[in-house]
Structure formats: structure tokens, C-alpha cells
Amino acid sequence: MSGNNYRNPNDYSLNILQMENNGCKEVSILNWWIILVVILIIFAVFMTILMFTRVHISILYKHERDQDYLRVIIQFWMFIRIEKEIPIVEIKDRMEARAEMTGSTDKEEQSMGFFDKLLDRLEMLKNFMSTIQQIWPTIKSFLQKVRIHTLTWQTQIGMVDDAAITGTISGVIWGIKGSVIGMLHQYMNVLAAPKILVNPVFQKNIAATYLECMFSFKIGQAITAFMQINRQRKKDEVSDS
């Protein structure tokens, strides 16, 4: 056997090891691609389910003898429930604290003339109405997809010194509630007849309200409406600049 045809057995071992290493690398890369594809599929399925998930929100508000109580419950997928009691008193205290911090602004407003303050308020109202008008089609489209499952709204009103005023105020409250219910029927899907009551009390002074409502919407619908409103606001900022 000549020296040119002779090969060291170690060379064969090295070649086999290199082939095995290359094969392992290819298998490893393939495995990572498979894992990545599986993760993307799971994420896509999860996002699809989330977009079509209907969120149920329950609101309970009570007011009696200057005491307020507000509770909000958010529930979806049957087993996820978020309950939050919002202390109205703390909110009022924060608003009063902010009002004290902006006392200098109030003094400046007091120094302004009546017509200057009126024009300033009208300008703010004009800007607010302009913003609402621009985003109203999106809001209206979203509201038409909201379902109202239950609505209970009870009110007690009474002035012991004047029965006529009690009756008049009760009639005004009936009118306000009728208008609100009409708007709900016009812009939303009311699935059950609202339970509305105004109870005039002539034996004592009282002003009490009980409001309980449950409505629902799909998360995807809310996200779409939010993105459209945000896009519209950015367009308005660009056009103003």
C-alpha cells in the first residue's frame, strides 16, 4: 500500500463527528423554528379568542343622606372576575384638594370680566363639541354594539314642607329618566325592559337614588373604537399644526 492512498483512521472519526455536529445543529435549528411557529400559532389563537371575548361590566351606585357608594364588577371567560369599590368620598376630597391647589387660577378668573369668562367658557364648549362631533361616528358605531342586559333606576325625592315642589321635582325626574332611556334604546341594544321608578315622599325630606346596570361588549370592538379615535385625534393634531 502506497503512502498516498493511506488515510489515518482518526480522519474518518473526525469526519463522522463533524457530520454528527452539523446534523445536530440542523436539528436544533429546525426544533427552534418549530417552537417559534407553535408559539406564534398559540399567540394568534389567543388573540383571536380575546378579540371575540365579551366583557360584562356591572355598575352599582347608591346615594342616600349624603352617602355615596359605587361598585364596579368586570367579568369575562366566566372565571375571571374583577370587583372594585370606588370610595366617592375620597374622589370628592381629591377634587377639593385640586381646587385649593388651583386657587390662584380661580383668583385670576375672578379678576376677569364677566364677558371675558363667558367667552372663555364658550370657546371651551366649542372645542369640546367639535371634538365630539369628529369622533361621534366612531362612538355611535361602538355604542350600537353594546348590549344592556339589566337596568334598574329607582329614586326617592321628598320635601316635607312643600308637597307641590315634591310633585314638580318628581315630574322633572321622570322626564329626565324617560329621555335617558329613550337615548339608550336609540343608540344601544337594550335586551331587557329597564325598571324605572320615581317615588315622591311627602312625609320627610329625602333624596335617594339606586342605580344598577349590567352591559357588555367585545374586547375587539372596544380596541377598534379606541384605535380609530386615537387615529382621528392624531390627524386633528397634524392638521392644527
C-alpha positions in Angstrom: 0.0 0.0 0.0 1.5 3.4 -1.1 1.8 6.3 1.3 -0.6 8.4 -1.0 -3.5 6.1 -0.5 -3.1 5.7 3.2 -5.5 7.6 5.4 -5.4 7.9 9.1 -8.4 6.3 10.9 -8.6 9.4 13.0 -9.6 11.4 9.9 -12.6 9.2 9.5 -13.6 9.7 13.1 -13.2 13.5 12.7 -15.4 13.5 9.6 -18.1 11.4 11.3 -18.0 13.8 14.3 -18.3 16.8 12.0 -21.2 15.3 10.2 -22.9 14.5 13.5 -22.3 18.0 14.8 -23.7 19.5 11.6 -26.7 17.2 11.8 -27.3 18.2 15.4 -27.1 21.9 14.5 -29.6 21.5 11.7 -32.0 19.5 14.0 -31.5 22.1 16.7 -32.3 25.0 14.3 -35.3 23.1 13.0 -36.6 22.5 16.5 -36.3 26.2 17.3 -38.3 27.1 14.2 -40.9 24.6 15.1 -41.1 26.0 18.7 -41.4 29.5 17.3 -44.1 28.6 14.8 -46.1 26.8 17.6 -45.7 29.9 19.9 -46.9 32.2 17.1 -49.9 29.9 16.4 -50.8 29.8 20.1 -50.5 33.6 20.3 -52.7 34.1 17.2 -55.3 31.8 18.6 -55.2 33.5 22.0 -55.6 37.0 20.4 -58.4 35.8 18.2 -60.3 34.4 21.2 -59.5 37.6 23.2 -60.8 39.9 20.4 -64.1 38.0 20.3 -64.4 37.7 24.1 -67.4 39.6 25.5 -66.7 41.6 28.7 -69.6 42.1 31.2 -69.5 45.2 33.3 -71.8 45.6 36.3 -72.2 49.0 38.0 -74.0 49.6 41.3 -74.4 53.2 42.6 -76.3 54.2 45.7 -76.9 57.7 47.2 -78.7 58.4 50.4 -78.3 61.0 53.2 -75.1 62.5 51.6 -73.6 59.0 51.5 -72.4 57.6 48.1 -71.5 54.0 47.2 -70.1 52.9 43.9 -69.1 49.3 42.9 -67.8 48.1 39.5 -67.5 44.4 38.6 -65.7 43.3 35.4 -66.2 39.7 34.3 -65.1 37.6 31.3 -64.4 34.0 30.5 -66.8 33.1 33.4 -63.9 32.5 35.8 -62.2 35.9 35.7 -63.9 38.5 37.9 -62.6 41.9 39.0 -64.5 43.7 41.7 -63.7 47.3 42.8 -65.4 49.5 45.3 -64.7 53.2 44.5 -64.9 55.5 47.5 -66.8 58.6 46.3 -65.7 60.5 49.4 -62.0 60.2 48.5 -62.7 61.4 45.0 -64.5 64.4 46.4 -61.6 65.1 48.7 -59.1 64.9 45.8 -61.3 67.3 43.8 -61.4 69.7 46.7 -57.6 69.5 47.1 -57.1 70.2 43.4 -59.4 73.1 43.7 -57.3 74.5 46.6 -54.1 74.0 44.6 -55.6 75.9 41.6 -56.7 78.8 43.9 -54.5 81.2 42.0 -56.3 80.3 38.8 -59.6 81.0 40.4 -58.4 84.4 41.5 -57.3 85.2 38.0 -60.7 84.1 36.7 -62.4 86.3 39.3 -60.3 89.3 38.1 -61.6 88.7 34.6 -64.7 90.4 33.4 -68.0 88.6 33.1 -68.0 88.7 29.3 -64.3 87.5 29.2 -65.2 84.5 31.4 -68.3 83.8 29.3 -66.3 83.9 26.0 -63.6 81.6 27.6 -66.3 79.1 28.6 -68.0 79.3 25.2 -64.6 78.7 23.5 -64.0 75.6 25.7 -67.5 74.3 24.9 -67.0 74.9 21.2 -63.7 72.9 21.2 -65.3 70.1 23.2 -68.3 69.9 20.9 -66.0 70.0 17.9 -64.0 67.0 19.3 -67.2 65.1 20.0 -68.6 65.8 16.5 -65.4 64.5 14.9 -65.3 61.2 16.9 -69.1 60.8 17.2 -69.4 58.4 14.2 -66.9 56.0 15.9 -68.6 56.3 19.3 -72.0 55.8 17.7 -70.8 52.7 15.9 -69.3 51.3 19.1 -72.5 52.0 21.2 -74.6 50.2 18.7 -72.6 47.0 19.5 -73.1 47.5 23.3 -75.7 45.3 25.0 -77.5 46.4 28.1 -78.7 43.3 30.0 -80.2 44.8 33.1 -81.0 48.4 34.2 -82.7 49.3 37.5 -83.0 53.0 38.4 -85.0 54.0 41.4 -85.3 57.4 43.0 -86.9 58.8 46.1 -87.5 62.5 46.5 -89.3 64.4 49.1 -89.7 67.8 50.8 -91.9 67.7 53.8 -92.5 71.5 53.8 -93.8 71.7 50.3 -95.7 68.9 48.6 -96.2 70.9 45.4 -92.4 71.2 44.9 -92.0 67.5 45.6 -94.5 66.7 42.9 -92.9 69.1 40.4 -89.4 67.7 41.0 -90.7 64.1 40.7 -92.2 65.0 37.3 -88.9 66.6 36.2 -87.0 63.4 37.2 -89.5 61.2 35.4 -88.8 63.4 32.2 -85.1 63.1 32.6 -85.2 59.3 33.1 -87.5 58.9 30.1 -85.1 60.9 27.9 -82.1 58.8 29.1 -84.0 55.5 28.5 -85.0 56.7 25.0 -81.4 57.5 24.1 -80.3 54.1 25.4 -82.9 52.4 23.1 -81.8 54.6 20.2 -78.0 54.0 20.4 -77.6 50.7 22.2 -79.1 47.2 22.3 -81.4 47.1 25.4 -82.1 43.4 25.9 -84.5 43.7 28.9 -87.1 46.3 29.8 -85.5 48.9 32.3 -87.0 49.1 35.7 -87.6 52.8 36.4 -89.2 54.2 39.5 -89.6 57.7 40.9 -91.2 57.6 44.4 -92.3 61.0 45.8 -92.2 61.1 49.6 -94.3 63.7 51.4 -93.6 62.7 55.0 -89.9 63.5 55.2 -87.0 65.3 53.4 -85.2 62.7 51.3 -83.1 62.4 48.2 -82.0 58.9 47.4 -81.0 57.1 44.2 -80.4 53.4 43.4 -78.8 52.6 40.1 -77.8 49.1 38.9 -76.8 48.3 35.4 -75.0 45.5 33.5 -73.8 45.9 30.0 -71.4 44.0 27.7 -69.2 44.5 24.6 -66.5 42.6 22.8 -62.9 43.5 23.6 -62.1 43.6 19.9 -64.9 46.2 19.3 -63.5 48.4 22.1 -59.9 48.2 20.8 -61.1 49.0 17.3 -63.0 52.1 18.5 -60.1 53.3 20.6 -57.6 53.0 17.7 -60.0 54.9 15.4 -60.5 57.7 17.9 -56.7 57.9 18.6 -56.0 58.0 14.8 -58.6 60.8 14.4 -57.1 62.8 17.2 -53.6 62.5 15.6 -55.0 63.7 12.3 -56.5 66.7 14.0 -53.3 67.5 15.8 -51.4 67.3 12.5 -54.0 69.5 10.7 -53.9 72.1 13.5 -50.1 72.3 13.4 
